[in-house]
Amino acid sequence: MKEKKKYLDGTQKILDESQKESAPYWVEILNKKFIVFPNVFSPKYFFDTEFFAKKISVKQDEEFLEIGPGSGVISVFMALKGAKVTAVDINPDAVKNTQENAKAHKMEQRVSVYEGNLYSPVGDKRFDTIFWNTPFGYTENENITTIEKAVFDPGYKSTKTFIGEAKNHLKEGGRLLIGFSSTLGHIEKLKELVKNNGFSFKTLAIIESVETHPVKFELFESRRKDE
């Protein structure tokens, strides 16, 4: 626990450093350029975005929902790979940022972006794939900023809702993709949430990275066991 606390403190410092950016700037991800707005989770400072953008595969015209797109990198890549993308973010700056990057890559017809918390803006619509690079930093502190919600989830409440309500938004045979870090997050808590909601749990990809310290990121896939 002390080791995770030290690592999460390092992550907080990176997040604080990223917030010193006062104007939009460009980053290159997988040989494509993306603009990043201030007050948005930044792939310049956090490297898991590129990992997920590369590792997630989609079928042509599948319905793909991304929760928390941030700058929109992953949503745009999924559209470029052929998916019809819906993106939902609680941060209004992230909504605008995702829209801007969809437009920059001529994917605005394939990426619909909404402001809201988790599934609230999508009604009863169902998807082939739902993905969230979850805020795997566990904290008991409820008083956190919007940008900190990209990294920290008080009591894993949002993660619990994300998994618990997924069955209401997945098509038959659909999959839940979960971005996580067992270095920074509580993997056993995640597995318990997945199991308690009747989902399977499979590791699709792992990468060893470095922030202020060595960190492991994982992409997990969950499907309803009764299907």
C-alpha positions as protocol buffer text, in pm:
chain_id: "A"
residue {
  index: 1
  type: MET
  ca { x: 0 y: 0 z: 0 }
}
residue {
  index: 2
  type: LYS
  ca { x: 285 y: 239 z: 82 }
}
residue {
  index: 3
  type: GLU
  ca { x: 441 y: 162 z: -256 }
}
residue {
  index: 4
  type: LYS
  ca { x: 113 y: 240 z: -438 }
}
residue {
  index: 5
  type: LYS
  ca { x: 79 y: 562 z: -238 }
}
residue {
  index: 6
  type: LYS
  ca { x: 428 y: 669 z: -344 }
}
residue {
  index: 7
  type: TYR
  ca { x: 355 y: 588 z: -708 }
}
residue {
  index: 8
  type: LEU
  ca { x: 21 y: 769 z: -702 }
}
residue {
  index: 9
  type: ASP
  ca { x: 188 y: 1074 z: -549 }
}
residue {
  index: 10
  type: GLY
  ca { x: 421 y: 1068 z: -848 }
}
residue {
  index: 11
  type: THR
  ca { x: 125 y: 1047 z: -1084 }
}
residue {
  index: 12
  type: GLN
  ca { x: -35 y: 1345 z: -907 }
}
residue {
  index: 13
  type: LYS
  ca { x: 284 y: 1545 z: -967 }
}
residue {
  index: 14
  type: ILE
  ca { x: 274 y: 1464 z: -1339 }
}
residue {
  index: 15
  type: LEU
  ca { x: -90 y: 1568 z: -1351 }
}
residue {
  index: 16
  type: ASP
  ca { x: -7 y: 1894 z: -1175 }
}
residue {
  index: 17
  type: GLU
  ca { x: 280 y: 1954 z: -1418 }
}
residue {
  index: 18
  type: SER
  ca { x: 52 y: 1898 z: -1716 }
}
residue {
  index: 19
  type: GLN
  ca { x: -184 y: 2165 z: -1586 }
}
residue {
  index: 20
  type: LYS
  ca { x: 83 y: 2431 z: -1625 }
}
residue {
  index: 21
  type: GLU
  ca { x: 8 y: 2424 z: -1998 }
}
residue {
  index: 22
  type: SER
  ca { x: -195 y: 2741 z: -2058 }
}
residue {
  index: 23
  type: ALA
  ca { x: -255 y: 2713 z: -2433 }
}
residue {
  index: 24
  type: PRO
  ca { x: -344 y: 2434 z: -2677 }
}
residue {
  index: 25
  type: TYR
  ca { x: -47 y: 2233 z: -2809 }
}
residue {
  index: 26
  type: TRP
  ca { x: 13 y: 1947 z: -3050 }
}
residue {
  index: 27
  type: VAL
  ca { x: 135 y: 1594 z: -2978 }
}
residue {
  index: 28
  type: GLU
  ca { x: 216 y: 1305 z: -3211 }
}
residue {
  index: 29
  type: ILE
  ca { x: 59 y: 966 z: -3141 }
}
residue {
  index: 30
  type: LEU
  ca { x: 123 y: 670 z: -3373 }
}
residue {
  index: 31
  type: ASN
  ca { x: 241 y: 906 z: -3649 }
}
residue {
  index: 32
  type: LYS
  ca { x: -67 y: 1128 z: -3630 }
}
residue {
  index: 33
  type: LYS
  ca { x: -93 y: 1474 z: -3476 }
}
residue {
  index: 34
  type: PHE
  ca { x: -349 y: 1569 z: -3213 }
}
residue {
  index: 35
  type: ILE
  ca { x: -420 y: 1898 z: -3040 }
}
residue {
  index: 36
  type: VAL
  ca { x: -445 y: 1898 z: -2661 }
}
residue {
  index: 37
  type: PHE
  ca { x: -639 y: 2166 z: -2473 }
}
residue {
  index: 38
  type: PRO
  ca { x: -551 y: 2291 z: -2123 }
}
residue {
  index: 39
  type: ASN
  ca { x: -738 y: 2118 z: -1840 }
}
residue {
  index: 40
  type: VAL
  ca { x: -758 y: 1791 z: -2035 }
}
residue {
  index: 41
  type: PHE
  ca { x: -584 y: 1459 z: -1958 }
}
residue {
  index: 42
  type: SER
  ca { x: -277 y: 1477 z: -2178 }
}
residue {
  index: 43
  type: PRO
  ca { x: -103 y: 1203 z: -2381 }
}
residue {
  index: 44
  type: LYS
  ca { x: 207 y: 1424 z: -2372 }
}
residue {
  index: 45
  type: TYR
  ca { x: 247 y: 1343 z: -2002 }
}
residue {
  index: 46
  type: PHE
  ca { x: 72 y: 1005 z: -1974 }
}
residue {
  index: 47
  type: PHE
  ca { x: 170 y: 728 z: -2212 }
}
residue {
  index: 48
  type: ASP
  ca { x: -117 y: 483 z: -2167 }
}
residue {
  index: 49
  type: THR
  ca { x: -327 y: 664 z: -2430 }
}
residue {
  index: 50
  type: GLU
  ca { x: -95 y: 551 z: -2711 }
}
residue {
  index: 51
  type: PHE
  ca { x: -91 y: 195 z: -2577 }
}
residue {
  index: 52
  type: PHE
  ca { x: -470 y: 165 z: -2583 }
}
residue {
  index: 53
  type: ALA
  ca { x: -503 y: 340 z: -2920 }
}
residue {
  index: 54
  type: LYS
  ca { x: -266 y: 83 z: -3067 }
}
residue {
  index: 55
  type: LYS
  ca { x: -396 y: -230 z: -2897 }
}
residue {
  index: 56
  type: ILE
  ca { x: -774 y: -191 z: -2928 }
}
residue {
  index: 57
  type: SER
  ca { x: -906 y: -349 z: -3246 }
}
residue {
  index: 58
  type: VAL
  ca { x: -1253 y: -289 z: -3390 }
}
residue {
  index: 59
  type: LYS
  ca { x: -1464 y: -426 z: -3673 }
}
residue {
  index: 60
  type: GLN
  ca { x: -1596 y: -217 z: -3959 }
}
residue {
  index: 61
  type: ASP
  ca { x: -1899 y: -12 z: -3851 }
}
residue {
  index: 62
  type: GLU
  ca { x: -1916 y: -157 z: -3502 }
}
residue {
  index: 63
  type: GLU
  ca { x: -2079 y: 71 z: -3243 }
}
residue {
  index: 64
  type: PHE
  ca { x: -1804 y: 183 z: -3005 }
}
residue {
  index: 65
  type: LEU
  ca { x: -1857 y: 383 z: -2686 }
}
residue {
  index: 66
  type: GLU
  ca { x: -1566 y: 550 z: -2512 }
}
residue {
  index: 67
  type: ILE
  ca { x: -1614 y: 688 z: -2163 }
}
residue {
  index: 68
  type: GLY
  ca { x: -1371 y: 969 z: -2078 }
}
residue {
  index: 69
  type: PRO
  ca { x: -1207 y: 1032 z: -2416 }
}
residue {
  index: 70
  type: GLY
  ca { x: -1003 y: 1326 z: -2287 }
}
residue {
  index: 71
  type: SER
  ca { x: -831 y: 1475 z: -2590 }
}
residue {
  index: 72
  type: GLY
  ca { x: -1010 y: 1224 z: -2813 }
}
residue {
  index: 73
  type: VAL
  ca { x: -707 y: 1032 z: -2938 }
}
residue {
  index: 74
  type: ILE
  ca { x: -852 y: 684 z: -2884 }
}
residue {
  index: 75
  type: SER
  ca { x: -1197 y: 777 z: -3016 }
}
residue {
  index: 76
  type: VAL
  ca { x: -1043 y: 919 z: -3334 }
}
residue {
  index: 77
  type: PHE
  ca { x: -824 y: 613 z: -3387 }
}
residue {
  index: 78
  type: MET
  ca { x: -1126 y: 384 z: -3344 }
}
residue {
  index: 79
  type: ALA
  ca { x: -1311 y: 587 z: -3607 }
}
residue {
  index: 80
  type: LEU
  ca { x: -1010 y: 570 z: -3838 }
}
residue {
  index: 81
  type: LYS
  ca { x: -1012 y: 191 z: -3790 }
}
residue {
  index: 82
  type: GLY
  ca { x: -1375 y: 183 z: -3904 }
}
residue {
  index: 83
  type: ALA
  ca { x: -1592 y: 208 z: -3591 }
}
residue {
  index: 84
  type: LYS
  ca { x: -1891 y: 435 z: -3536 }
}
residue {
  index: 85
  type: VAL
  ca { x: -1786 y: 613 z: -3218 }
}
residue {
  index: 86
  type: THR
  ca { x: -1980 y: 772 z: -2934 }
}
residue {
  index: 87
  type: ALA
  ca { x: -1768 y: 952 z: -2674 }
}
residue {
  index: 88
  type: VAL
  ca { x: -1885 y: 1081 z: -2335 }
}
residue {
  index: 89
  type: ASP
  ca { x: -1683 y: 1298 z: -2098 }
}
residue {
  index: 90
  type: ILE
  ca { x: -1771 y: 1477 z: -1776 }
}
residue {
  index: 91
  type: ASN
  ca { x: -1519 y: 1750 z: -1861 }
}
residue {
  index: 92
  type: PRO
  ca { x: -1657 y: 2013 z: -2105 }
}
residue {
  index: 93
  type: ASP
  ca { x: -1302 y: 2099 z: -2216 }
}
residue {
  index: 94
  type: ALA
  ca { x: -1247 y: 1734 z: -2309 }
}
residue {
  index: 95
  type: VAL
  ca { x: -1572 y: 1731 z: -2509 }
}
residue {
  index: 96
  type: LYS
  ca { x: -1452 y: 2029 z: -2714 }
}
residue {
  index: 97
  type: ASN
  ca { x: -1105 y: 1877 z: -2747 }
}
residue {
  index: 98
  type: THR
  ca { x: -1240 y: 1545 z: -2878 }
}
residue {
  index: 99
  type: GLN
  ca { x: -1464 y: 1728 z: -3124 }
}
residue {
  index: 100
  type: GLU
  ca { x: -1169 y: 1931 z: -3248 }
}
residue {
  index: 101
  type: ASN
  ca { x: -951 y: 1626 z: -3307 }
}
residue {
  index: 102
  type: ALA
  ca { x: -1234 y: 1440 z: -3481 }
}
residue {
  index: 103
  type: LYS
  ca { x: -1266 y: 1738 z: -3713 }
}
residue {
  index: 104
  type: ALA
  ca { x: -889 y: 1761 z: -3765 }
}
residue {
  index: 105
  type: HIS
  ca { x: -882 y: 1399 z: -3885 }
}
residue {
  index: 106
  type: LYS
  ca { x: -1205 y: 1435 z: -4089 }
}
residue {
  index: 107
  type: MET
  ca { x: -1384 y: 1190 z: -3860 }
}
residue {
  index: 108
  type: GLU
  ca { x: -1653 y: 1425 z: -3729 }
}
residue {
  index: 109
  type: GLN
  ca { x: -1920 y: 1222 z: -3911 }
}
residue {
  index: 110
  type: ARG
  ca { x: -1807 y: 905 z: -3730 }
}
residue {
  index: 111
  type: VAL
  ca { x: -1744 y: 1050 z: -3381 }
}
residue {
  index: 112
  type: SER
  ca { x: -2034 y: 1185 z: -3174 }
}
residue {
  index: 113
  type: VAL
  ca { x: -1930 y: 1356 z: -2850 }
}
residue {
  index: 114
  type: TYR
  ca { x: -2147 y: 1430 z: -2546 }
}
residue {
  index: 115
  type: GLU
  ca { x: -2093 y: 1595 z: -2210 }
}
residue {
  index: 116
  type: GLY
  ca { x: -2212 y: 1392 z: -1913 }
}
residue {
  index: 117
  type: ASN
  ca { x: -2129 y: 1136 z: -1648 }
}
residue {
  index: 118
  type: LEU
  ca { x: -2074 y: 779 z: -1769 }
}
residue {
  index: 119
  type: TYR
  ca { x: -2383 y: 649 z: -1954 }
}
residue {
  index: 120
  type: SER
  ca { x: -2617 y: 940 z: -1875 }
}
residue {
  index: 121
  type: PRO
  ca { x: -2613 y: 1098 z: -2225 }
}
residue {
  index: 122
  type: VAL
  ca { x: -2664 y: 777 z: -2427 }
}
residue {
  index: 123
  type: GLY
  ca { x: -3008 y: 677 z: -2299 }
}
residue {
  index: 124
  type: ASP
  ca { x: -3091 y: 316 z: -2380 }
}
residue {
  index: 125
  type: LYS
  ca { x: -2855 y: 289 z: -2677 }
}
residue {
  index: 126
  type: ARG
  ca { x: -2647 y: -29 z: -2691 }
}
residue {
  index: 127
  type: PHE
  ca { x: -2296 y: -82 z: -2824 }
}
residue {
  index: 128
  type: ASP
  ca { x: -2073 y: -360 z: -2952 }
}
residue {
  index: 129
  type: THR
  ca { x: -1783 y: -231 z: -2743 }
}
residue {
  index: 130
  type: ILE
  ca { x: -1762 y: -6 z: -2440 }
}
residue {
  index: 131
  type: PHE
  ca { x: -1418 y: 121 z: -2335 }
}
residue {
  index: 132
  type: TRP
  ca { x: -1290 y: 332 z: -2049 }
}
residue {
  index: 133
  type: ASN
  ca { x: -933 y: 403 z: -1953 }
}
residue {
  index: 134
  type: THR
  ca { x: -1050 y: 397 z: -1594 }
}
residue {
  index: 135
  type: PRO
  ca { x: -926 y: 635 z: -1322 }
}
residue {
  index: 136
  type: PHE
  ca { x: -747 y: 350 z: -1149 }
}
residue {
  index: 137
  type: GLY
  ca { x: -602 y: 562 z: -869 }
}
residue {
  index: 138
  type: TYR
  ca { x: -803 y: 461 z: -560 }
}
residue {
  index: 139
  type: THR
  ca { x: -866 y: 739 z: -309 }
}
residue {
  index: 140
  type: GLU
  ca { x: -1101 y: 806 z: -19 }
}
residue {
  index: 141
  type: ASN
  ca { x: -1086 y: 1180 z: -89 }
}
residue {
  index: 142
  type: GLU
  ca { x: -1417 y: 1292 z: -241 }
}
residue {
  index: 143
  type: ASN
  ca { x: -1299 y: 1650 z: -292 }
}
residue {
  index: 144
  type: ILE
  ca { x: -1111 y: 1625 z: -621 }
}
residue {
  index: 145
  type: THR
  ca { x: -1110 y: 1841 z: -932 }
}
residue {
  index: 146
  type: THR
  ca { x: -1255 y: 1746 z: -1270 }
}
residue {
  index: 147
  type: ILE
  ca { x: -910 y: 1685 z: -1417 }
}
residue {
  index: 148
  type: GLU
  ca { x: -813 y: 1470 z: -1116 }
}
residue {
  index: 149
  type: LYS
  ca { x: -1115 y: 1247 z: -1195 }
}
residue {
  index: 150
  type: ALA
  ca { x: -919 y: 1132 z: -1500 }
}
residue {
  index: 151
  type: VAL
  ca { x: -673 y: 961 z: -1264 }
}
residue {
  index: 152
  type: PHE
  ca { x: -848 y: 913 z: -928 }
}
residue {
  index: 153
  type: ASP
  ca { x: -1182 y: 749 z: -844 }
}
residue {
  index: 154
  type: PRO
  ca { x: -1300 y: 800 z: -484 }
}
residue {
  index: 155
  type: GLY
  ca { x: -1396 y: 461 z: -342 }
}
residue {
  index: 156
  type: TYR
  ca { x: -1400 y: 326 z: -702 }
}
residue {
  index: 157
  type: LYS
  ca { x: -1761 y: 448 z: -716 }
}
residue {
  index: 158
  type: SER
  ca { x: -1747 y: 551 z: -1083 }
}
residue {
  index: 159
  type: THR
  ca { x: -1574 y: 227 z: -1178 }
}
residue {
  index: 160
  type: LYS
  ca { x: -1843 y: 32 z: -994 }
}
residue {
  index: 161
  type: THR
  ca { x: -2116 y: 216 z: -1187 }
}
residue {
  index: 162
  type: PHE
  ca { x: -1929 y: 176 z: -1517 }
}
residue {
  index: 163
  type: ILE
  ca { x: -1915 y: -202 z: -1477 }
}
residue {
  index: 164
  type: GLY
  ca { x: -2253 y: -244 z: -1306 }
}
residue {
  index: 165
  type: GLU
  ca { x: -2451 y: -56 z: -1571 }
}
residue {
  index: 166
  type: ALA
  ca { x: -2256 y: -188 z: -1871 }
}
residue {
  index: 167
  type: LYS
  ca { x: -2499 y: -476 z: -1923 }
}
residue {
  index: 168
  type: ASN
  ca { x: -2773 y: -221 z: -1994 }
}
residue {
  index: 169
  type: HIS
  ca { x: -2568 y: -70 z: -2278 }
}
residue {
  index: 170
  type: LEU
  ca { x: -2402 y: -370 z: -2442 }
}
residue {
  index: 171
  type: LYS
  ca { x: -2548 y: -551 z: -2740 }
}
residue {
  index: 172
  type: GLU
  ca { x: -2579 y: -928 z: -2718 }
}
residue {
  index: 173
  type: GLY
  ca { x: -2226 y: -1065 z: -2736 }
}
residue {
  index: 174
  type: GLY
  ca { x: -2079 y: -719 z: -2670 }
}
residue {
  index: 175
  type: ARG
  ca { x: -1758 y: -659 z: -2483 }
}
residue {
  index: 176
  type: LEU
  ca { x: -1641 y: -429 z: -2207 }
}
residue {
  index: 177
  type: LEU
  ca { x: -1282 y: -309 z: -2243 }
}
residue {
  index: 178
  type: ILE
  ca { x: -1114 y: -177 z: -1930 }
}
residue {
  index: 179
  type: GLY
  ca { x: -793 y: 25 z: -1928 }
}
residue {
  index: 180
  type: PHE
  ca { x: -613 y: -21 z: -1596 }
}
residue {
  index: 181
  type: SER
  ca { x: -281 y: -18 z: -1413 }
}
residue {
  index: 182
  type: SER
  ca { x: -220 y: -286 z: -1154 }
}
residue {
  index: 183
  type: THR
  ca { x: 86 y: -85 z: -1046 }
}
residue {
  index: 184
  type: LEU
  ca { x: -125 y: 216 z: -951 }
}
residue {
  index: 185
  type: GLY
  ca { x: -469 y: 64 z: -897 }
}
residue {
  index: 186
  type: HIS
  ca { x: -626 y: -211 z: -687 }
}
residue {
  index: 187
  type: ILE
  ca { x: -656 y: -500 z: -930 }
}
residue {
  index: 188
  type: GLU
  ca { x: -836 y: -727 z: -681 }
}
residue {
  index: 189
  type: LYS
  ca { x: -1108 y: -466 z: -629 }
}
residue {
  index: 190
  type: LEU
  ca { x: -1151 y: -443 z: -1006 }
}
residue {
  index: 191
  type: LYS
  ca { x: -1173 y: -821 z: -1046 }
}
residue {
  index: 192
  type: GLU
  ca { x: -1431 y: -836 z: -768 }
}
residue {
  index: 193
  type: LEU
  ca { x: -1649 y: -574 z: -939 }
}
residue {
  index: 194
  type: VAL
  ca { x: -1625 y: -759 z: -1270 }
}
residue {
  index: 195
  type: LYS
  ca { x: -1707 y: -1098 z: -1115 }
}
residue {
  index: 196
  type: ASN
  ca { x: -1994 y: -966 z: -902 }
}
residue {
  index: 197
  type: ASN
  ca { x: -2161 y: -827 z: -1215 }
}
residue {
  index: 198
  type: GLY
  ca { x: -2145 y: -1157 z: -1403 }
}
residue {
  index: 199
  type: PHE
  ca { x: -1861 y: -1072 z: -1640 }
}
residue {
  index: 200
  type: SER
  ca { x: -1559 y: -1276 z: -1744 }
}
residue {
  index: 201
  type: PHE
  ca { x: -1211 y: -1127 z: -1708 }
}
residue {
  index: 202
  type: LYS
  ca { x: -940 y: -1161 z: -1970 }
}
residue {
  index: 203
  type: THR
  ca { x: -609 y: -982 z: -2024 }
}
residue {
  index: 204
  type: LEU
  ca { x: -569 y: -863 z: -2383 }
}
residue {
  index: 205
  type: ALA
  ca { x: -246 y: -664 z: -2358 }
}
residue {
  index: 206
  type: ILE
  ca { x: 18 y: -545 z: -2109 }
}
residue {
  index: 207
  type: ILE
  ca { x: 287 y: -281 z: -2139 }
}
residue {
  index: 208
  type: GLU
  ca { x: 569 y: -181 z: -1907 }
}
residue {
  index: 209
  type: SER
  ca { x: 613 y: 196 z: -1906 }
}
residue {
  index: 210
  type: VAL
  ca { x: 776 y: 470 z: -1701 }
}
residue {
  index: 211
  type: GLU
  ca { x: 620 y: 784 z: -1556 }
}
residue {
  index: 212
  type: THR
  ca { x: 820 y: 905 z: -1257 }
}
residue {
  index: 213
  type: HIS
  ca { x: 860 y: 534 z: -1182 }
}
residue {
  index: 214
  type: PRO
  ca { x: 814 y: 200 z: -1359 }
}
residue {
  index: 215
  type: VAL
  ca { x: 444 y: 136 z: -1419 }
}
residue {
  index: 216
  type: LYS
  ca { x: 245 y: -143 z: -1582 }
}
residue {
  index: 217
  type: PHE
  ca { x: -69 y: -79 z: -1791 }
}
residue {
  index: 218
  type: GLU
  ca { x: -320 y: -345 z: -1889 }
}
residue {
  index: 219
  type: LEU
  ca { x: -610 y: -377 z: -2131 }
}
residue {
  index: 220
  type: PHE
  ca { x: -876 y: -614 z: -1998 }
}
residue {
  index: 221
  type: GLU
  ca { x: -1178 y: -759 z: -2178 }
}
residue {
  index: 222
  type: SER
  ca { x: -1498 y: -864 z: -2002 }
}
residue {
  index: 223
  type: ARG
  ca { x: -1806 y: -1035 z: -2146 }
}
residue {
  index: 224
  type: ARG
  ca { x: -2132 y: -1150 z: -1990 }
}
residue {
  index: 225
  type: LYS
  ca { x: -2093 y: -1509 z: -1872 }
}
residue {
  index: 226
  type: ASP
  ca { x: -2458 y: -1588 z: -1948 }
}
residue {
  index: 227
  type: GLU
  ca { x: -2417 y: -1519 z: -2321 }
}
